[in-house]
Amino acid sequence: MKKPILGFFFIIFVQFQILAQVPKIGTISDDVSVFLAETKQLNQFFRRFNAEEDKQGERYYEGDKFYRDKDLRKKYISVLFDNQNTALTKELKLAFVNDVSDGKKFLEFLGGNWFAELETSFIWKGRKEKVTLFAELQKETVGSKWIITNAQTELFEQMFYPDTTNAKRLEFLHPLSHELYFMNLKKVFEQRKFVEYFTARSFRPNQLTLLLYEIKNGNLTFDQVNTVKFHFLQTDNWYFEVSNFERAGYNKGWLISNLSKVQIADREKVIKYLRYEARY
C-alpha cells in the first residue's frame, strides 16, 4: 500500500514544480519577457517602429494616447537593432532614431519603396544552385499581393560573357553586312558560346526571364527558401535592412541589420543596385 501513496505524492510534487515555473498574475518571468521582447513577425516590426502597439503586443489605434507617440517611438526603435552588428554604431543609431521620430517618418505596408530579398535554392542538372529572388507588394483592386520582380544567380552569370580577359573579343558584324543581305549572320549564330558579343555594349540578359524559361522547360526546379530579408527606403535620407535572427536572449526576431544614409535623389539608383538591375 505504501508504493501507491509514494507515487501519488511524487505526482503532486512534479505538478507543483511545474506550476511554480509558470508566471503568476502580475509578474513576468524571464522566458515570457524574452517572448514579449522578440519581434516575431514583420507586421509587428512595422507596428513597433511606428509605436502602434504596447510592450505586451496590444495594439494602439488612432485616437489612443500613445498612438505614434514620438517619445515612445524613440524607445521602441532603439531596441529594433541587431546589437551584435558592430557597424551599427551608437552615433549612427541615435541619428536615425532621432531623425525618423522627430520627422514623423512612419513605415507604411503599402507605401512602396521597400521589397524582399529571398535566398533560395533550385535544382539544375542534379545539383543545387543558389538563386536570389526579389519581390515587392503590388496593389490590386482588392488588397495586394507579392510579385517577383527580379532574379540573380551565378548559374546565368556564367552563361554570358564568359571571356572576361578580352572585353568584347574580336567578334563583330562587318559594317557593310547590309550590302551582303546580312548573310554573315549564319557565322554569328554558329558561335553559340560568344553570340552575346554581337549585341550592344549595354546588353545584359534579364535573369528573371531566363529563370522562368528554364522552369517552363523543366530544366530548373524549385528546392527551398533559405533566408529572407527586407530592404527599406521609405524613411527619407535613410536606407535600412531588416533580417530575422533566431538566437537566445532578448535581441532577436526581425531587427535592423544594416543602416546607412541615402539621399532622396539617389533612392532609385540604390534600389536598382540592390536588385542587381544596375551592377554592370
N, C-alpha and C positions, 0 to 999 in steps of 0.2 A: 504493500500500500504506500510505502514511502516514495517509491520511484515516481508514480503519477503526481504526487504532491510537489516533489522537487522539479519535475518537468513543468508543472503549472506555474511555479514561481519563476522558473527560468524564462518562460514565455513572457510573463508580466514584466520581468526585468528588461528584456530585449525591447519590448514595446515602449517602456518608459525611456530607455536610452534613445530610441528613435524619435519619440515625441520631444525629448529635451533638445534635439538638434533643430527642430522646426521653430522659426522665429515667432515670438509671442506678439500679440496685437500691441502696436505702439512701439515696437523695436524692429530693427532691420539687421539681419546677420550679415557677415562679410560676403557670403555667397550671393545673397539677394542683392546686396549693394553692387557687386560686380555685374550681376544680371541687369540691374537698372542702369548702370553706367554704360554698358555696351550699346552702341548704336547698331542695332541688329538688322535694320532694313534701310535701304537708301531713302525711302519716303520719310523715315524718321530722321535721317540726316538733314533733309530739307526742313523739317519742322523745327529741329533743334537750332539749325543755322538761322532760321527766321524768328526764333523764340515763339513758336506756336504750340508748345507743349511744356508741361512742368517736368520736374526731375523724376517723377514717378511715371511719366509717359502719358499723363492725362492731357487731352487736347485743350488748347486755348482757342477761342473763336473771336472774331471781330466784335469788339464791344467789351470783351473781358479786360480787366485791369492790366494784366501783364502781357496781353497780346502784342507781339512785336516790340516789346519794351526795349529801349536802347541799352540800358544797363544790364538787363537780363541777357540780351544778345551777346554782349561782351563776355559775360561769364560763360555762356554756353559755347560760343565759337572757340573760346580759349581751350576747351577740352576736346575739340574735334580734330586735333593734330596728332600725327604719328610721332610720339615723343622719342622714338628710337632713331629717328632720322636727324642726324646732326646738321644737315644742310638747312634745316628749318630753324634758324637762329631765333633767339628771343626777340631781337630787334625787328626781324622780318615779320614774325607772327604778330607782334604788337602793332606794327604799322598797318598790317592787313586788318586786324580786328577793329582798330580804331577807325580806319577808313570806311569799311563796309557798314559799321554800326552808325557812325556819325552821318554818313552819306545816305542812310536808309536804302542800302542796296540789298535786295532780297533775292532769293532763288525762286524761280517760277518753273513748275514742272513742264508747262507748255510754252515757256518763254524763249525757246531756241537757244543757240549758242552754247549747247552742251551736247555731248554724244558719248557713246560707249565704245570701248575697245576690248575685243574678245580675243584672247589667245586660244586657238583651237587646234585640233589635230585631225588630219584626213589621212586616208589610206590610198597610196599611189603605188601601183605595181607591187603590192605586198609589203610596202614599208610605210612607216608613219612620216608624215610631212607636217611641219608647223605652218599654220595659216592664220594670219591676223585679219580679223573681220572688224569693220566699223559699222556702227548702227546709230540711227537717230530717230527721234519721235516725229511722226508725221500726223498733222491734224486731219481728221476725217469729218464728214458731215455730222456724225455722231461719235464723239470721243476721239481717240487717237490710236496709233499703232506704231510698233517699231519696224523700221525698214533697214535693210543692209545697203550701205552707201558706197563701200569700197572694200577691197581686199588686197593683201600683200603677202607674198610668200617667196622664199628663195627658190622654190621649185620653178617658178616662171621667170625669176630674175636670171637664172642660169640659161634659159632657153633663148634669150635675146641679147644681142651684142656680146657674144662670148669672147671676142678678141678685144681685150682692153689695152693691149700693147700698141695697137695702131688704130687710133680713134675711129676713123671711117674707112680704113683699109683703102684698096685701090679699085674696088668695085664701083662702077658708075655707068649710067646710061649716057652714051655719047650725045653731045648737044645737037647733033644732026640726025638723031634717031628718027625724027619725024619724017625725014626725007626717005627713010627706008621703011616707012609704014610701021615703025616700031617692031620690025621683025626680030631684033635682038632681044626682045623680051623673053624669047624661048631660053636663051642662055641665062638670063636673070633668074628665072624660076627653076632652073635646073640646079642652081646653087642654093639649095634649101637652107643650109647652115648659116648663110650670110645674107639671106634675102632682105632682111630689115635694113641693111646698109644702103639699099636703093631708095629708101624713103627720106623724108625731110629730116633735118637735124633735130627738130623738135619732137619727132615721133617717139612716143612711148606707149607700149601696149596697155590697154585697160585690163587690169588683172581681175577685176570682178567679172568682166565678160568672159575671160579665159576660164575662170573658175566655174561659172555656170555652164559653159560649153562642155568642159570636161566632165562635169557632173551629169549632164544630159546624155553624154556618150557612154556613161558607165565606167569611165576611167578613174574617177575620183569619188570616194565615198566618205561621208562624214563619220568621224570617230567620237570626239567629245569636246566639250568646252573645258579648258584647263584653268584659266583665270579671267577675271573681268575687272576692268577699271573704267573710270569716267573722267572726261575732260570738261572743265567748266570755264567759260569765258563770259559769263553773264554779269559779273561784277566789273564795272568799268576800271580799266587800267590794271587788272589782275587776271592771271591765269592760275588755276589750281587743279590738281589731280586728286581723285578720291579712290582709294583702294580698300579692300577688305582684309582685315588682319584677324586671324584666329590664333589666339595665344592666351596665356594666363594673365591675370591682373585686370585692372580697370581700363587700361588703354588698348582697347580692341574694338572690333567691328568696323564699320565704314568710317574711315578717317582721312584727313587731308594728308597725302603722301608726297606732294610736290607743290611748290608755290613760287611764283615769280611775277614781277611787274611786266605788264604788256600795255603799250599804248593802244588806245581805241583804234587809231588809224592802221595799226598792224594786226588787228584781230583776224581778219580774213586770211592773211598770209600765214599766221600761226596755225589756224585751223587746217589749211591746206597742207602745211608741213607735217602736222601731227597725223593726218590721214594719208600720208605718203602720196599726196597729189602734187607736190612741188619739191621734190628732193633731188632733182637732176640738174 
